[in-house]
Amino acid sequence: MRLSALFLRIAVFVAAALITWGAARVSVTVLEQRSTVAVQEALLDEGQEWPTVIADGLQIILEGEAPSEAARFRAMTISGRIVDASRVIDNMHVTDPEGLAPPSFAIEILRNDSGVSLIGLIPAATDRAALSARITRIADGQPVTDLLESADYPMPENWRPALNYAVDALAQLPRSKISVAAGRVEITAISDSADQKRLLEARLSRERPEGVRLALQITAPRPVISPYITRFTLDPNGARFASCTADTEEARDKIIAAATAAGLEGRVNCTLALGVPSATWSDAVSLSIAAVAELGGGTVTISDADIALVALEGTEQSLFDSVVGALDNNLPDLFALDATLPVAPEASEQGPTEFVATLSPEGLVQLRGKISDDLMNQTVENYAQARFGRNAVRMGTLVTDGLPRGWALRVLAGIEGLSYLSNGSVVVSQDNLTLRGNTGDPDASAEVSRLLIEKLGEAAQFSVDVTYVEALDPIAALPTPEECIAQIGIVTAERKILFDPGSDSLTADTQPVIDDIAEVLRACLDIPMEIAGYTDSQGREEMNLALSKNRAEAVLSALRARRVPTGGFVANGYGEADPIADNETEEGREANRRIEFRLLQPEPTPEVQTALEAAEDAPAEETSEDAPQDAESTAE
């Protein structure tokens, strides 16, 4: 009996366990099904159709190929909202992209009196050591802060020429910020003067490599102008500024807007300068221009606080009085108005009273017209010769009486104004002075106007029509470094730089050759150039190497003595290396004893294959690019 009771108890426990296990199994299955369905529905509602949902007990496993990392994360987030996030297991993988998008490589370079700093991301293939060495040379002892990072991705197209160009520009700009990206360089810099600004703009624009876009902004200290002058004319030939000056960009925009409303067309060169007599300068100028437009024409000159308005001949007296009265009342305090309504001159029985000076493109000047007396005639001739050269002036003047008051002063002022031009003419008449011509100075028109106002007064009638021609600009027309080397080659093609035997002393016959080379280099300004010395093979190699070095330095010293800017020049000796002729003959040895002039090119950065490129191109053999050859000229 006792044994039967024991078996009965065991059977009851086993049955209870089986029932419990079965109930638990059913509960888990129902929970799995409901969780799976709930997660699948949630994913479908969010447009995520790609994941496969698998239930494993209380865990929800997501499998499948996610189109992106963002899609994978999105599926995990949706599932975590339906079931506890700790129950969601990520077995998904992201589709491999066809190619990894490289990061945006860029460098910011800052240079000032405190040193040079670099920050940015560069390709791992960039020669970091060569870049650092170039920057260190440019810093010239000042600290260099290098915060560059690198990434192992393929070097983008036009990265190397953009970087080399930026570093070359940095060497010319001691106060600058340069931004470098693949195929693009942005330069913001400060120059010491307006002339240096124009020179740097011309040089940097000319040196820009092909395939590299350039954004260039160079500022110069504003000049101090005295007197502070703006002159505006409106006549049948149109509206124009002879001189335009403003103290701020807002003032300039306001003045140009008033001139545009009066009929001015095209681009306006309005100089930003210091020395403004009043903060209300732009108000006074704008009101004066508007008054000229209301009169239908005339000329207004604002010189410091004095305003001289001259209406056109034939303007109605009532209109003149009305406009001048309104202008006088509306002008800001400090400004004083002097308005003139000219009267047509009476005809002269002796013909027109006129003096004409003409300047040819070759620099020859012809003077003709009326002069008051012999003394004045001699004065005009001497003054013109002082301005243009003694042998450049041809006289064709006529001494006559009855000339207007101040005629001599106007003639001399006209000749001085003509000297600002490359070619042109000045006509001095009884009631006007007209100067026309071409110039290579973009500021010549304003400078001539200030000169005439200073000499003749604010109320003087004159017209300045000067055209800026870039080909005449001595800065814009500077030769390129390659052209400079080519010109030296022309100079030395038939004449050799000679030294005393076994010495580094230049012979007397060589001095004219050095003179001509110096003349070429003075027009080229400061270019990076190597003066290389060579010898023949006679003598010991060590002696030849030292002799060639000394001869190259002798040429450099001779150029320096002729006031050639040699800051970018180096002198090197190569001895008997690189012969250009046979050292077994006298003619060959003479040819090998030579001086060569060639540009210093930045060292090319070697192509370094990144790990990523190596993995992609493992079967392929690397090819090397031909290094660019130096532009070279030989002094035989």
Secondary structure, 3 states (H helix, E strand, C coil): CHHHHHHHHHHHHHHHHHHHHHHHHHHHHHHHHHHHHHHHHHHHHCCCCCCEEEEECCEEEEEEEECCHHHHHHHHHHHHHHCCHHHEEEEEEECCCCCCCCCCCEEEEEEECCEEEEEEEEECCCCHHHHHHHHHHHHCCCCEEEEEEEECCCCCCCHHHHHHHHHHHHHHCCCEEEEEECCEEEEEEECCCHHHHHHHHHHHHHHCCCCCEEEEEEECCCCECCCCEEEEEEECCEEEEEECEECCHHHHHHHHHHHHHCCCCCCCCCEECECCCCCCHHHHHHHHHHHHHHHCCEEEEEECCEEEEEECCCCCHHHHHHHHHHHHHHCCCCCEEEEECCCCCCCCCCCCCEEEEEECCCCCEEEEEEECCHHHHHHHHHHHHHHHCHHHEEEEEEECCCCCCCHHHHHHHHHHHHCCCCEEEEEEECCCEEEEEEECCCCHHHHHHHHHHHHHCCCCCEEEEEEECHHHCCCCCCCCHHHHHHHHHHHCCCCCCCECCCCCCECHHHHHHHHHHHHHHHHHCCCCEEEEEECCCCCCHHHHHHHHHHHHHHHHHHHHHCCCCCCCEEEEECCCCCCCCCCCCHHHHHHHCEEEEEECCCCCCCCCCCHHHHHHCCCCCCCCCCCCCCCEEEEC
